[in-house]
Structures are given as structure tokens and as C-alpha cells.
């Protein structure tokens, strides 16, 4: 077992509790996150996403917007403000 690997419940001697997933893992005293959570965090911050309207890339998915009714998927701030929201208001007026 290497540093950061998760423990089975029966083998908790010297284990550290991961601050994210709350599973125990083999730590060195300085680590507070297991390897699986570290890799997940890296993938969330290094993936690039593309606006489904203008196709510009953006890094952080949590700051994207639902592009419906203009397109499927997510869109950037600019397209949300200039394309999606105006279209939603137009659709409300047509009802």
C-alpha cells in the first residue's frame, strides 16, 4: 500500500481521514486528502469546456450556464447574457 491509498475498514491502524470523501487512507502526517480525491480535483480544474454556442473554451464548469433553448449543453457568461437570456424572454412573450 502506498501513500494516499484508501484503507479497508478492518485495517485502520495509522490511517488518516480524507477531508473530502471521509474514507480512511494511508497518510504521512502531512496529507489530508486521499489519492482518488486528489486526482478528481486535478481533473475538475484542468479540463477545458467549450461553449455550445460560440465554442470558446472555458476552464471552470461551475461558472457555465444552461444553454437551453438556444443549444444543448453549457454556454459561457457572454453567450448566456447576450443570446440565451434574450431568447428566453422572447419565448415568454410568445406564450
C-alpha positions, 0 to 999 in steps of 0.5 A: 500500500502506498501513500494516499491509498484508501484503507479497508475498514478492518485495517485502520491502524495509522490511517488518516481521514480524507477531508473530502470523501471521509474514507480512511487512507494511508497518510504521512502526517502531512496529507489530508486528502486521499489519492482518488480525491486528489486526482478528481480535483486535478481533473475538475480544474484542468479540463477545458469546456467549450461553449455550445454556442460560440465554442470558446473554451472555458476552464471552470464548469461551475461558472457555465450556464444552461444553454437551453433553448438556444443549444444543448449543453453549457454556454459561457457568461457572454453567450448566456447574457447576450443570446440565451437570456434574450431568447428566453424572454422572447419565448415568454412573450410568445406564450 
